[in-house]
Amino acid sequence: MARTVWDSTVGKKTVMAVSGLIMLLYLVVHMIGNLKIFFGAGEFNHYAHWLRTVGEPFMHYEWTLWLVRIVLVVAVVAHAVSAYQLSRRDIRARPSKYVHKKPRASYATRTMRWGGIILALFIVWHVLDLTTGTVHSGGFQEGHPYQNVVDTFSTWYGNVIYIVAMLAVGLHVRHGFWSAAQTLGAGSRTRDRALKATADVLALVLTVGFIAVPVGVMTGLVN
């Protein structure tokens, strides 16, 4: 049954919707955590340490964090694979391009695929920069996330990469939330306006919330 569902177009769209909502929930929580940086190094570093001790003593050190990471990796892979396969299926169904583009297709809709690629590349860079420290500038300091964040956003390329990626996040969330609602059957004539407004608000809040951190570093509010 699982294979039958996965092989169907509806099944792949459902996987995309559910995995997308999981990542959206993570983004909201992650953004709230990031904003703690405006309360100082002590507050931000304590929050980062707390993430590794959630669930103790029942859960061992970092076990909860690793469970979250595993769920996120599964969600990202499922989302990317189903998106790619749906895209290939769409191309096979219509090998030649449409003569006229759909007039109501939004900019976010037309750039979902490229936005996904940008975000995939950003995730790799973000992990190598602030988790492993592999490409970090200024000398990565284990256990000092506040200083590591300041180091990253003290470089012009760190700011450019991050801000471009967050703009892509906003566009992706705006269209993705709406699409997920339709796929999961939440859309209707009475709820469509509210769902669209919710998608717009989520996209705006996440974009502004994430970009506030590099702007804070650039303006000296975070130093």
N, C-alpha and C positions, 0 to 999 in steps of 0.2 A: 504493500500500500504506500509506503514511504517513497519507493522508487517511482511509482505511478504518479504520485502528487508532484514530486520533484521534476519529472519529465514534462509535466504540463505547463503551459504558459501561466495559468492561474496560480499554480503551485510556486513557480519561480517569483512571480510578483508578490505572493504572500510572504515568501522568505525575505524578499527585499524590504517589504513593509515592516515586518517584525524586527529584523536586524537593524533597520534604519531607526526605529523607535528606541531600541536599546542604546544605540549610539547617541541619539538625541538626549536621552535621559542622562547619559554620561557627560555630554557636553554641558548641560545645565549645571550639574554638580561640580564639574571641573571649573567652569567659569566662576561660580560662587567661591570656590576654594582659591582661585587665582586672585580674586579681589582682596583677599586677606593681606596681600603684599602691601596695601596702602596703610596697614596698621603697624608696619614696622617689621624689622628682621626677626625679632623674637617671636612675634605672633605667627609669621609665615613659616619659620623654621619649625616651630612647635606643631603647627598643622601638618607639615610634611612628615614629621616624626610620628604623629598620631595615626597617619594613614598606614604606617607599618605595624602598629600595635592594636589595630581594631580587632575586637573579638577576644583579646587576651583576658584571662589565662586559658579559656577553652580552646582558642585558636593559637597556634604557635606564631612567633614573630614573623610577620610578612605573609602569612598564609592567606589571610583575607585579601590582601593586596594582589597576590598572585592569582587568586580565584577570579578577581575582577579583571585582571589582565587577560586571563584565558578566555573568559566570556567575551571580552572586547575583540580579541583576535579572531575568535570563531565568528562573531558578528561581522567584522570587517571582511573576512574571507568569504563568508556566505553572501554578503551584500555585493562584493565585487564580482564573484563568479556568476551569480544569478544575473547581474546587470550585463556582464559580457555576453552570456549565453542568450539573453533576451535580445541584445543588440544584434548578434549574429543571426538569430532567427528572423528578426525584422528585416535585415538586409537580404536574406535568402528569399523571403516572401515578396520583396519588392526590390529586385536587383538594380533597376533603373531609378534615378531620382525623380521626384515629383516635379511636374512642370511648374506648378505654383506652390509656394510654401503656404502652410496653414496661417491665415492672417491673424489668428488669435493666439498663436504660440508666443509665450513670453520669452524675454531674454534668458531667464533662468532655465526655462524648458529647453531652449536650443543649446544651452551650454552645460547641461547636466553631465554629459559624458566627459567633456574636457575638465569640468570642475572636479569630477571624481578622480581623474588622473592627477590633477594638481594636488588634491588632498592626500592621495596615496603617497606621492613623492614627499609632501610636507611631513606626513607622519613619520616616514623613515628619517628625515633630517631632524625632526623634533626629538625623536628618541635618541639618536646619536649625539645630539647637542646637550640635552638637559637630563637624560637618564644615564647613558653610558659615558658621556663626556668625550666621545671619540672625536667629534669635530668642533668641540667647544672652544671658544676664544677666551683668552685671558687666564687660562689655567683652571681647569675644573676642580672644584672643592667638594669632595664627598661629604654629605651631611650638612652642606651650607647652600640650600636651594635659593635663598634670597640673593646671595652674592652671585650665584650662577646666572640667575635671571637678569640681574643688572648687567653682568658682563655681556650676555647675548644681545641685549637691547642697547648697549653702548656702541654697537657697530651698525653702520648704515645697512649692510646686507642682511643682518639679523632682523632689523625692523622691516625691510622691504619684503623678505620672504614671509615673515609672520603676518604682516598686514594684508598682503595679497592672498594668502591662504585663508585668513579670516573673512575676507570679502567673498571668497569662493564658498566658505562655510555658510554664510548668510544666504547666498543664492541657492545653494544646495538644500538647505533647511526649508526655505520658502516654498520651493516646488515639491521637495520630498515629503514634507508633512502632509500637504494637500493630497499628493498621490497615494500615500499610505492610508489616509482616511478613506479615500475612494475604494482602494483595494480591499480594505477590511470591512467595507460596508457601512461605514459611519456617515457617509455623505447622503444628503437628501435635499430637497428643495428648501426645507425650513432651516436646515443646519449649514448649508453651503456658505452663506455669508459669514457666519460665525467661525467656521473652519478656516476660511480664507483670511479673516482678520487675525485669528490665532496664529496662523502661519506667518503672517507679516510681522506680528509683534514678537514672536519667537526669534525670527531671523534678525530683526533689528536689535533686540536685547542681547542676543548672543554675539553679534558682530561688534556692537559698541562695548559690551562687557569685556570681550577678549582684547580688543584693540586698546582699551583703556590702559592696559599694563605697559606696552611699549611706549605709549604716549606719556604715561607717568614717568617713565625713566628718562625719556627725551626732554621733558620739561623740568626735571629735577624734583618732582614730587616724590619719586622713589630714587634713592641714591645710596 
